Amino acid sequence: MMAGARRGGVIVATLLVALLLTVLPMPDWALPYRPPWVAMTLLYWALALPERVGVFSGFALGLLLDVLAGSLLGQHALSLAVIAYLAVTLHQRIRQFPMVQQMLSVWMLLLVERLLYVWLLGATGQPIPGFLYWASAASGALLWPWLFFLLRGLRRRFRVA
């Protein structure tokens, strides 16, 4: 039982590191290019272990991100829950893709997350971000192989199943 708790702790620890990377200060010029660490880490775990990480995990993580970012409660929660649902639904297909196709799939899922967030901004009367807002999805897709191999190595090392 203790080993199972430790293995689940690896998932929680990686998601907490992703939250930390999301709120770390960066220069203003680099902010639009910050990868969506939380969404990418959630996507990895939803693709790797869809029976353990899914829609509820995405929603809870989104609420935590809303609190940390000071945004309207539920903005990140909805978008992360939707991409978690899509990842869990499509996990058998995406996992079989070669890395380039996985990168494209992750890019599309990150664009969906960004699009939902922009839609919620518009629905709540907040200003819509400019063109550079979409750069974070591209940087996330480009960093996907490194994050994938890092998290897969952790999952294998700690035998998270």
C-alpha positions as a printed Julia matrix, in Angstrom:
161×3 Matrix{Float64}:
   0.0    0.0     0.0
   2.84   2.38    0.76
   4.4    1.77   -2.67
   1.09   2.62   -4.36
   0.91   5.91   -2.47
   4.48   6.74   -3.48
   3.71   5.95   -7.09
   0.68   8.22   -7.05
   2.87  10.83   -5.42
   5.0   10.96   -8.56
   1.98  12.11  -10.56
   1.09  14.75   -7.96
   4.72  15.9    -7.7
   5.05  16.39  -11.47
   1.78  18.33  -11.57
   2.96  20.53   -8.68
   6.24  21.2   -10.51
   4.2   22.16  -13.59
   2.17  24.58  -11.45
   5.42  26.04  -10.11
   6.84  26.48  -13.61
   3.62  28.23  -14.61
   3.84  30.88  -11.89
   7.61  31.46  -11.94
   8.42  35.03  -12.95
   9.73  35.59  -16.46
  10.75  38.67  -18.43
   7.82  40.39  -20.13
   9.11  39.61  -23.62
   9.17  35.85  -22.85
   5.71  35.55  -21.27
   3.83  34.82  -24.53
   6.23  31.94  -25.24
   5.88  30.24  -21.83
   4.77  26.68  -22.5
   1.51  25.63  -20.85
   3.3   23.34  -18.39
   0.19  22.32  -16.49
  -1.75  21.4   -19.63
   1.21  19.5   -21.08
   1.84  17.53  -17.88
  -1.86  16.78  -17.56
  -1.9   15.59  -21.18
   1.03  13.27  -20.57
  -0.57  11.61  -17.56
  -4.0   11.43  -19.23
  -2.42   9.73  -22.24
  -0.19   7.41  -20.18
  -2.63   6.52  -17.38
  -6.15   7.43  -18.49
  -7.68   5.32  -15.72
  -5.92   7.43  -13.05
  -5.75  10.93  -14.55
  -8.76  12.3   -16.38
 -11.47  14.91  -16.44
 -11.76  15.33  -12.67
  -7.98  15.71  -12.38
  -8.04  18.35  -15.1
 -10.88  20.22  -13.43
  -9.25  20.14   -9.97
  -5.9   21.18  -11.41
  -7.6   23.98  -13.33
  -9.25  25.3   -10.16
  -5.87  25.3    -8.44
  -4.35  27.13  -11.41
  -7.2   29.67  -11.32
  -6.43  30.38   -7.67
  -2.67  30.66   -8.3
  -3.1   32.86  -11.38
  -5.8   35.02   -9.83
  -8.14  34.44  -12.74
 -11.87  33.96  -12.67
 -12.62  30.7   -10.88
 -13.34  28.03  -13.48
 -11.57  29.52  -16.5
  -8.63  27.14  -16.47
 -10.76  24.38  -14.93
 -13.05  24.13  -17.94
 -10.31  24.17  -20.54
  -8.14  21.62  -18.7
 -11.12  19.33  -18.11
 -12.0   19.42  -21.82
  -8.49  18.6   -23.02
  -8.21  15.86  -20.37
 -11.44  14.39  -21.73
 -10.13  14.53  -25.28
  -6.8   12.98  -24.25
  -8.49  10.14  -22.37
 -10.85   9.54  -25.29
  -8.05   9.54  -27.88
  -5.24   8.03  -25.79
  -5.08   4.72  -27.68
  -4.6    6.49  -30.99
  -2.21   9.2   -29.86
   0.09   6.81  -27.97
   0.69   4.81  -31.16
   1.69   7.84  -33.19
   5.34   8.58  -33.97
   6.71  11.53  -32.02
   6.12  14.08  -34.8
   2.44  13.15  -34.99
   2.23  13.18  -31.2
   3.63  16.71  -31.26
   0.95  17.73  -33.75
  -1.76  16.09  -31.64
  -0.52  17.82  -28.51
  -0.36  21.11  -30.41
  -4.01  20.7   -31.47
  -5.07  19.87  -27.89
  -3.15  22.89  -26.58
  -4.86  25.06  -29.2
  -8.23  23.76  -27.99
  -7.23  24.68  -24.43
  -6.16  28.16  -25.52
  -9.31  28.62  -27.62
 -11.6   27.69  -24.73
  -9.74  30.09  -22.47
 -10.1   32.93  -25.01
 -13.78  32.11  -25.41
 -14.25  32.36  -21.63
 -12.35  35.66  -21.56
 -14.71  37.05  -24.2
 -17.78  35.64  -22.45
 -16.8   37.37  -19.21
 -16.06  40.7   -20.92
 -12.3   40.59  -20.39
  -9.9   41.81  -23.08
  -8.93  39.26  -25.72
  -5.16  38.67  -26.01
  -3.3   39.34  -29.24
  -1.68  37.06  -31.77
   1.29  36.18  -29.54
  -1.12  34.47  -27.14
  -1.09  31.43  -29.44
   2.73  31.11  -29.3
   2.55  29.18  -26.04
   0.77  26.29  -27.78
   3.56  26.13  -30.36
   6.29  26.23  -27.73
   4.47  23.5   -25.82
   4.31  21.3   -28.9
   8.01  21.86  -29.58
   8.9   20.92  -26.0
   6.59  17.89  -25.96
   9.27  15.28  -26.86
  11.5   16.36  -23.97
   8.65  16.45  -21.47
   7.37  13.11  -22.76
  10.73  11.37  -22.34
  11.34  12.98  -18.94
   7.95  11.96  -17.55
   8.11   8.51  -19.13
  11.5    8.0   -17.48
  10.05   9.01  -14.11
   7.05   6.76  -14.64
   9.27   3.78  -15.41
  11.77   4.49  -12.64
   9.09   4.7    -9.97
   6.93   2.02  -11.63
   3.85   4.22  -11.78
   1.01   2.23  -13.26
